[in-house]
Amino acid sequence: MKVKWAKELYPDLELDADESPLLFKAQLFALTGVEPHRQKLMLKGSTIKDDDGGWDGVKLRDGATLLMMGTKEENMPSKPVEKTKFVEDMDESELNSAMDMPAGLQNLGNTCYMNATVQCLKTVPEFRVALDKFGESVSFDGSASFPQSITAALRDLYKSMDKGQNMPPLVLLQVLHNAFPRFAEKSEHGGFQQQDANECWIELLNMLKQKLSSDGNDKVLSAIDQYFGLDFDTKTKCVESEEEEVTTSKEHFLQYNCYIDKDVKYLHTGLMNRLQESLTKTSPTLDREAEYVKTLKVSRLPGYLTVQMVRFQFKQKDSEGINAKILKDIKFPKMLDTFDTCSDDLKQKLMPMRKKYLDYEDYLVEHNVDKVKNKGRETALKESLEDDSNKELEPYAFEDDPGSNNSGYYTLQAILTHKGRSSNSGHYVAWVKQKGDTWIECNDDDVRPIHEEDIMKLSGGGDWHTAYLLLYGPRRLPKYEKEEKKEEEKKSDAAKADNNGSAKTATTEKMETS
């Protein structure tokens, strides 16, 4: 098709009449900058509607010219100064903006898996900074442009969301479908099929890591590896042959898998399960298949740790297979300590910063004696840390490895949940921390505040929303001065004063003698 807009003519645009006109408008948005809701498409006097049947009755042929009408948002005349609005007079969009609520994303037909992923990743500020530095634009020139298009589309989507208004993620969905056709599969009813949110998460990060360069970190090539990358030291030993040497290697992941079995009731147990696995492979010593045990230890912790709860297992049902869900209740903490999962070398590197945390907690308890007596140590510490949120903070990364975690301590900042019995059905929702005890439920374009207590109910055990992906950010330590340091400074100042006084006395006596 050709599209004529104002004085511009865009030739050779591909149009799929089986798709909604909204997806074609998304392509035009990438070319012209005119948002889809501002576009009006016409062919021989007929206006194209946005619904799935928008192309019905329209005589499309190769080389035909569509007329597009519409203007970019920045070219619209400026609005007059508005009168002050009170909360009771605001609509939902205005209320969200006034309360500093994040923008929601419209569901374009079983696209909640993508919406929830986008909302969770948006909580990583360093990731947003890397995206904003990306200077290329969306392209539809073939497979070579997929990483570029996905990176640019996500960057543009976040900038639009920053305005605080709900919107359809049309461009990102189209480039995602182009790069991964399986996400564009349709059901027998003609709508998009539900997809696995974790697959979307991994595919997006793998595309982004090809385009987002690391910031000041010579050890890694990508900002994704810098802030999300997890390294393991592995040892593999043959159980059936003592003579066979143990093989060692290093492995890199963007997620930490939490394996669930009958004994796992808490996240920590599932994380420890990940550190040992059994496998069968050919033994060079025995010249046959043999059993091996592989042990892993974390050798590098990222600033932002993604934990995947491995809740889906493939099961054959009738002639088809499904990813059946493990509904078991697995408790997860708001504050996560990963020290036990680390190698001995990494544990030694973590100790200095962990000592600082213990000293700071002792300092807070000493200066909040009444609060500790009335509310208990944990509550007093939590409230004191929140009171210190505006203070200058200690760096959370090792100096020689920007983007790492230098303490092993993490704070929960986002959860992606699934409601249903199969990963390819049901519904996905994002839950992101705002401030203090307030979290935000991002259920597509329905965005609302909730209390932290409700977040802890997402641990599973039934058909309610169940945590599938947990995103932990670095726990931040405020800078402070110890009392001992202040006392030493006072003593030092006093000693200087005494020395100055003695010098003055000696000078006076010398003058009087003279």
N, C-alpha and C positions, 0 to 999 in steps of 0.2 A: 504494500500500500504506500501511497504518498500522503503526507499530511501538510496542509497549508495553514500556517498560523501567522497572522499579521503580514509582514513582508518576507517571512521565512518559509522555505519549502524543504521538508524532510523526505527524501526519497528512500525507497527500498527498506521500509520498515515491515518486519514480520508481524502478522496478526493471526492469532489462533481463534477461530470462531467458536471453538468448544470451550474457551475460557471466558470468564466474566469480563465485560468491557472495562471494569475497574483495573484489571491487570494491565491492559493495553494503556490505560491512562497513567499507570505507574511508570511505564516506559517513556511516555511523553513528558512526565514530570522530570525524569532524569535528564531529558534532552533540553527542555525549555525552562524549567524552574517554576512552572505553573502547577500549583497543587491540584490533585485530582478533583477535589470538590469545587474548584474554580473553573474547571474545564467543561466546555459544551461541545460535543462532537456532532457533526451533521454530514449526511451523505445525500445529495440530490434533494435537499429540503427536508429530509427526515431526521429527527433528533434521536440519537442513540441513548437509550436508557442504561443505568448502571447495573441493573439486576442481571442474574444469570441468563435470562432470555433476551438480553438487550440486542443481540445480533439476529434474533428471529425476525423473519420478514424483510430483512435488509439484503438487497442484492449485492453481494460482495464479489469482486473479481480482481484478478491480479492487475496491478498498475492503476487501480482506481484512486481518486483523490478524496480524502476526508478533509473537511473544513473544521478547524479547531478555533473556538473563541474562548477568551479568558485572559486575565492579567495576573502578573506576579503580585505577591502580597505587598512587597515593598513599593510597588508602583501605585498602590491604591492611595487615594487622598487621605490625609491624616484625620483622625477622629477629633471631634470637638472635645474640649475639656469636660469630663463627666462630673456630675455631682457625687458627693460622698454617698456610698451605699452601705446600709446596715445589714448585718448578717441575715436577719429574717427576710430581707428583700432579695438575697442572692440566690441564683440557681446553683446546681451542683458544681458546674465548672468554676464559677466565681468563688464558691465556698472553698473548693479544693485549693485554689490559688491563694486565697486569703490565709488559709491554714498551713501554707507551705507544703501542700500535698503533692506528690509526684503525679505526672500525667499517666493515664491509663492507655492501653492499646486495644483497639477494637479487634474482635475475633472475626476473621475472614472465612470462617468455616473450618472448625477443628484445627485452628492455628494457636491454641492456648499453649502448646508445648514450646513454641517459639517465643510467644509473648512473655511467658514466665522466665525463660532463659535470659532474654534481653533485660528484664527488670532486675534479676539477681546480679548480672555482670555489671550493671550500671552503678552498683554500690561500691565499686573499686575505684577510688579517685585517681590513682596512678595509671590505671587502664584508660580512663577518660582523657587524661593528659596526653598519653601516647596516641590515642585516636585523633585528638584535635590537631596534632602535629602532622598527620597524614595529609598530603597535599593533592593526591590524585582524585579523579571523579569516577562515577559509575560508568561502566562501559558494557556494551552488549556485543563485543566483537569476537566471541568464541571462548573456548575453555581456558585459554591463556589469561584471560582477564577476570576469571572467577574470584581469585583472592583479592584483587584490586577492587572489584565491584562490591563484594561483601563487606570489605573494610570501609569503603566510602559510604555505602548505604547505611551501615550501622552508625558511623560518625554523624551523618546527616539526620538520621532518625533521633539520636540523642539530642542534637541541637534543637530539633523541633519539639521534642518532649520537654526541654528546659523551659519552654514558654508556658508550660503548665496546663495545656489543653489536651484532652483525649484525641487520639488520631489513629487512622488505619496504617499499619506498617506495610504499605503496598510494595514499595520498591525493594525493601529487604526480602519480602516473601518471594518476589519474582526472581531476584538473583539467586536466592537460596534454591528455588525450584530449578533454575538453569544449571546450577552447579551439582545438585543432587536430585535427579529426576524421581527418585523413590519417594521423596517428600511431597511430590506432586501427584502421587497415585490417588485415584478416585474410587469411591465406592460404587456399588451397583445403582445407587440413587443419584449419582452424578456429582456429589460433593466430595471435598477432600477427605481422605482417610486420616484418622488420628495417627500421630507418630510418637516415637520414644523421645522424651525431652533430653535424656542423657546423650543419646546419639546426636541430637541437634547441638547440644553444648560442646561436645568433643569436636564435631565437624566445624563449627564456627571458630573455635580456638585454633584448630589446625590451619584454617584458612588465614586467620588474623596473624598468626605467628610468622607467616611468609612475608608480611608487609610491615609489621610494626617493629622497628629496630629498638634495641635495648638502650637505656639511658645511663651512660656512665658505667657500664658493667662489661668489662673485657672478657669475662668468663662465658657469657651467653650471647647469642646472636639476636635473640628476639625478646621484646618486652613481655610477651606471653610466658616464655620460659623464665624470664627474670622474676616475675611476680607470682606465677602459678606453678613453676617447675619444681618437681620433687625428685630427688636422686636417691637410689638405693645401692648399697654394697651387697652383693649376693655371693653365697657359697653353695655349691652343689656337690653332694657326696653320694656315692653309690652305696646303698644299704647292704648289698649282697657281696661286696668285694672290699676287704680292708686294704688290699694292695693298691687299689686304684686311687690316684691322687685327687684331692679336692680341687675343683675348678672354681675360680673367682671371676666376677665380672661386675660391671656397673650398669644399672638400668635407670631410665628416665621416664617419668609419667607426669601428666597434668592433673591427675586425681589420685586420691588414696581410697582404695576399695575397702569397704567394711563388709566382711563375709559374715553371713548369718547362719547359725545352726541352732540346734536344740538347747545348747548351753549359753548362748549369747542373750543377755538381758540388758546389757549396757554397751554403749558405743566403744568404750575402751577395750572391752573383751573382743569385739569384732575387729578392731584395729590390730590387736595383737595376733588374731587369727591369720591376718594377712602376711605375717612375718615368717610363716612356715607352710610349705605346700609339698605334696607328694606328686611325683610324675614318673612316667615310664618311658625309657628311651634305650637305644642300643648302646651296650657297654663295650668299649674297645678292648677292655681287659678280658671279659667273659665271652665276647663275640656273640652276644645274644641280647634280647630284650631284658632289661633289669629295672628294678625299682630304685628310685633316687629320692633324696630329701633335699629340698632347696630352702635355705634360710636367707632372710633379708633383714637389713638394718638401714634405717634412714641415714644418709650421709649429708643431705642438704634439705633444709626446710624452707619452703617459700614463704613470702610475706603473707600470701593469701592461700589458705589450704582448702581445697575442694574435696569433700568426702562423699563418695557415692555409696549409698546403702544398697547393697546387691540384693534387691527384693524380688527380682524377676528370674524365673527359671523356665527354660523352654520345655514344653510338654506337648506330646502328640495327642490331638483330640480329633477323633473321626479321621477324615482325610487331610486335615490341616493341623498345623502346629501353632501354639499360642505361647506367649510369655506369661505364664501364670505367676501370680503375685504372692509373696510371703507377707501375711498381714500381721505378723508377730510384733508386739510392743517392744521397741528398743529405745531405752531412755538415752537422751543425749544432753550434755551439759552446756550451760551458757558460757562457761570458762573452760577451755580445753587445755590440758597439759599433755604434750606429746613426748616428754622426756624418755619414757620407757621404750619407745619405738626406735630410739636413735642408736647409732654406733658409738663405741667407746670414745673415739676421737671427737665426734660431734658433741657428746656429753661434756667433755672437758672444755670445749669452746663455749658451751652454753652457760657454764657455771658462774662466770663473773657477773653476767647480767641477772641471772636468777638470784644471786646474793643481793644485788641491788633491790630487787623486788621484796625480798624478805626484810631487808633493812627499812624499806619504805613502809611496809605494813606495820612493823614495830613502831616506827615513828608516828604513824597515824593513830595507832592504839594509845600510845602514850599521851597524845594531844587531844584525845577524845574519850577520856576515861568515863565521863558521865554517859555519853552516848553508848559506849560498850556495855556499861552496866544495865542500861535501860532496854537496849535493842539487841544486844548480842554482838559478838565480834564480826561475823560475816556481814550483817546488815550495816553496822557502823563503817566497816571498810568500804562497802559498796557506795554508801552515801557520800563518804569522804572523797572517794575517787571521782564521783560525778561532780562534786563541788570543785574539784581540781581540773575539770575538763578544759578550762580556758588557760591553764598554765602552759608554759613552754615544756615540750616533751623531749624525752630522751630518744635517740634514734632506735628504731626497731630492727635494723639490719646490721650485719657485720660490715665494718668499714671497707673491707676488701671484696665484699660481695653485695652490692646494692640490690634491694628487692628480696633479700633472704630474711629469715627470722632468727634473731640472736638470743632468744630466751626459751623457746619451746612453748610459750604461753600464747593462747589465742582467745579471741572473743567472737561469739556467734553474731553474724551480721546479716545473713540472708538464708532463707530456706525455700527450696522448690519442692512442692508436695504433689502427690498423685492421689486421686480419688477414683476407685474402680478396682477391677479384678485383673486387668491385663494392661501392659504398657501401650498397646495399640488401640486402647479404648479408654473410656473414662474422661477425666478432666485434670488439667495441671494448673496450679496457682503458685504465685510467688509471694513470699512474706519477707519484708525488708525492715531492718531496724531504723527508726528515725532518731529518737533521743530518749535517754532515760529508760523508763518502762514502756514507752510508746513504740509500737510497731505499725507497719502499714500492710494491709492485705491488698495485693494487686491481683484481682480476679478479672483478667482482661481489662475492660474499661470501667469496671466497678472498683474504685479505689477508696478504702476507708481505714481509719485508725482503729487499732485494737490494743489490748493490754498484753504485757509480756506473759502473764499467766496462761493466756489462750495459746501462745506459741508452744509452751511446754506440753500441750495436749496433742501435738502433731506427731507423737512418737509411734503411733500405730496401735494395733490391737483390734481393729474393726474396719468398717467400711467408710469411716470418716477420712478426711485428708491425712495422708501419711507422708512423713519426711522421706524424700527420695534422694535429694542432693542437699548437703549442708555446706555453706560457705562461711569459713572462719577467717577473720582478719586479725592482724597483729594486736596484741594487748599493749597499750601504750602506757609508759611510766612517766609521770610528771617529774620535772626537775625540782629539787628542793635542797635546802642547806641543813645539814645536821647541826644539832645543838652543840656537839663537841667542837665543831669547826668554828662556830660563833664564839664559844668560850675561849678557844685558842687565840682567835683574833683579838678578843678583849684583853687577854693577858699580854699579847704582843704589843698592843697599843699602850697598855699600862706600863710595860717595861720600857718602851720608847720614851714615854713621858717622864719616868723616873730618871732615865739616862740624861734626858734634856735638862731636867731640874738640877741634877748633880753637876752637869757641865756649867750651868748658869751660876751655881753657888761658888764653884771653884774660880770662875772668872771674876766674880764680885770680890772674893777674898784677895785675889791677886792684885786687883785695882786698888783696894783699900790699903794693902801693904805698900804698894808703890807710892 
